[in-house]
Amino acid sequence: MKKIFIISASLRGGGAERVSLNLYDYFSSIGEKVELVIFQKDGAYLDLIDDQKITFLNKNSARSALPNLIKLIKANPESIFLSTKREINIVMGIAKFFSWKKNVKLIFREVNPLVYYNFFQKLISLIFVKFSYSFSTHIIANSTGTKKSLLVNHICKESKVTVIGNPVLSKEVIESNPFEKELVIDDENTIICAGRLEKQKNFQLAIDIVHALNSSQINKKFKMIIYGMGSEREKLEKYIEKKGLIKTVSMPGFSFDLLEDIKPGSLFLLTSSFEGFGNVIVEALFCGLPICAKYSDGGVEDILKNRDFVKVIDSPNDNPNDFLDGILELSEINLTASKKDEIRELSLNYSIEIIGKKYLDRITSV
């Protein structure tokens, strides 16, 4: 039985960090030899750690951890190394090169399509990505859109990539959260948003949408709650104030119990400019929330199927008016327990057990 090392940046509240923990928990639960290697000992998920098979490198970045990773590979040439996001993948590829361990099994998890904001950034990044990814044994893309991006940018051959969604829902969560027959339904038309407060998540568009809804000639008003932390918090707070929405839009921060917090909402809104997978999509579906999502090539396309409780909006220019009819239609759905169960059904393919087994089968067979 080969040991599995899962390499993660930190324990902050992002989707990649949550996936690392979920895979670690699954491998541990079935008796696999597994160790979690984390660069920084910080983040919202620290309180969830109670196991000793975790190594903290106390490094501020993947680049500064390079000497440690070279030593780790040299000391464990027969192990499997699962790297969990692109900046770590790049450094792990370089670490394998300098370790001179050509046969070590190095699995990269690719979490987002390759998106760049200028030509110079794209050129430099692609040079490093192509070099490092050439040392990977296999790549697991979290959606067909993410895989397509790797192929379009000629990062690797198609035979080197497998699409596996994210492990989101634990068995305990699924079994302990039935819908009550007498549901408490939010009668205030509350739109739920969640994610890191970063440019990619495009929360300014979400704010514009609720402003447009409440400015239109309809006989209902909407509130919005945005869960998450990130570098754009102050900017978004100022924008909310500028739009006169202080009493309409709230940002309570990171939620340690997101499923419980979003459950009473009326619907979920996803406005990301791009989304490799989108754990929050699965979580919102599990809570029985109708979903309105901006189209992007990734998890939105893979997870959200054509249902009466799903609206996928193609809005390349981020026009808030494009979303109004879809949101109004979703807000009219009668969210009975049976309806919520129907919505939840889409999420159950992404349990930790189902996805964890797919990961284990793939990384042990290549």
C-alpha positions, 0 to 999 in steps of 0.5 A: 500500500503506497502512502499518499501525500496531499499537498495544500497551501493552507487551511483557509476557507476556500474550496481547494482547501476544503477538498484537500481536507475531505480527501484526507478524511476519506482516505484515512477513514478507509485505512489508506496511509495518508499525510496532509502537507500544508504550507501555512498553519492558518485559516478557518479550517484549523479548528477541524484538525485533530489528527497527527498525520499533518505536517506544517511547513511554515512557509508563506508560499509554494515557492518558498516551500520548494526545498522542503518539497524536494526533500519530501520527494527524495525521502518518499520516492515510492509514494503518491503525491497529490497536489491540489491547486495550480500554484502548488502544481507548478512548484511540485513539478519543479521539485520532481525535476530537481529531486531526480526521482523520475518515476515518482507518482505525481498527480495534479488537481486542476481547479480552474480554467486557465484565465489571464488578464494580459498577454505578458501574464499569460506568456510567463504563466504558460511557460511555467505551467507547461514545464511543470505539468510535463512532470506530472503522472496524471492530471485530475480536472474538476470539470469538463471546462477545466479539462478543455482549458488544459487541452486548448492551451496545449498543456498536455495530451487528452489521455493524461487528464481525467475529469472528477468533480469535487468531494463536497458532502460527507455521509454524516451531513447527508444522513443528518439533514432531512427536510422537515415536512413543515418547512420554515420558508423565507418569505422575505425573498432572500437571495443567497451568495457565497464564496471568496470575496475576490475578483473571480466571484464577481459579487459586484454583479450580484449587488447590481442584480438585487439593485435592479430587482428592487428598482423594477416595477414589481410588487416584491422586494429582495434581500441579499446575503453574501457569505465569505471573506476576501480581499475585496470586502472593503471595496464591496462594502463601499459599493453597497453603500454607494448603491444605497443598499446597506439595509438590503445587502449584508455580508456576515463573513465566513460561515462555519455552518454554511448549510444551516445558514443558507437553508432558509433562503429563497434562492442561490445566485452565482455570478462568478466570471469563471468557476472551475467547479463551484462547491457552493453550487452543490451545497446550495442544491443540497439545501434545496435552493433554486439556483440562478447562475451566470454561465461559465465553462466548468462546474455550472455546465457539469452540475446544473441540468435543465430543470425548472429550479435552475436558470443558467444565464449567458451574460457576457457583458454582466448586464444585471437585467439579464438575470431579472426574469430568471430570478423572478421565476425561481422566486415563485417556486413553492419550496415544499419538502418534496420540491426541496428533495427533488432539488437536493437529488442533483447534489448527491453525486458529489458526496465525499465517498463517491468522489473519494473512491473515484480519486483513489481508483484513478491515482492508484491505477495510473 
